[in-house]
Amino acid sequence: MQRAIFCISLLFFSLSARAQQAGENKVFSQKMGKEIPVWVFLPSDYASSQDTYAVFYFLHGAAGTPQSTVQNMPELQELATSCQMIIICPDGGYTSWYFDSPIDSTMQYETFVSQELIAWADSSFRTIRSLAGRGISGLSMGGHGAVYLSFRHPEVFGAAGSMSGGVDFRPFPKSWDIAKRLGSYQSNKNRWEENTVINMLDLATKANLKLIIDCGTEDFFFQVNRQFHAELLKRKIPHDYTERPGAHDWAYWRNSIQYHALFFHHFFLNP
């Protein structure tokens, strides 16, 4: 009996330790019925400290993975330490666009990120469990996803960002599997109009989000980002906006992540 109790205790300890590790983790999504890879970066003094930490959620782009983000942004660990925050990079599906697809039950990433991932992070790490301690950003598809989720869940995220984001995907009706998530634009125009971020600014006017948006001038999303900026100005929605030389590539994003990390660090210090 004692041996059984010991084994059960050891199993519980092992699972708990696994759930609270830096590096790659697996988070089960009840909504999708599958495990989702999630990479976690902890400040270097996390283990020796009793502090609670803000969390910066970072979303990858279309056809990307957390692993590709980690491989191409080796500075994430350094940023977690220097900015004293936890950085979490979840898998967002090959081309989920981070909403709950009405036609594909395997692509329910709005629920996963805004509910299931948050609950896992808050139960696994010493986090600040309020919107004052949560920020979300991403690149390309992930930039769209970060702004989309922050607009729809202002009670969860206090700050959001987008680098090279697909903030209006309507000009690209045959690209990046968007039609597989929403149906074709021609037959499902309302779905496309309702789920593209540039049409969701009424939600932003009701929230108190801190926003940072940037895009390279040689990026194919440059014009939709410039239009998004214009719409934010028109509605008097405060935000940081930057245009810099650069294309839709890792060279641009490795530079951009430095500015986003600093932006979120300042937000966490003064929410």
Secondary structure, DSSP 8 states (H G I E B T S, - for coil): -HHHHHHHHHHHHHHHHHHT-SEEEEEEETTTTEEEEEEEE--TTTTT----BEEEEEE--TT--HHHHHHH-TTHHHHHHHTTEEEEEE--TTT-TTSB-SS-TT-BHHHIIIIIIHHHHHHHS-B--SGGGEEEEEBTHHHHHHHHHHHH-TTT-SEEEEES--S--TT-TTSTTHHHHH--TTT-HHHHHHHSGGG-HHHHHHS--EEEEEEETTSTTHHHHHHHHHHHHHTT---EEEEES--SSHHHHHHHHHHHHHHHHHHHH--
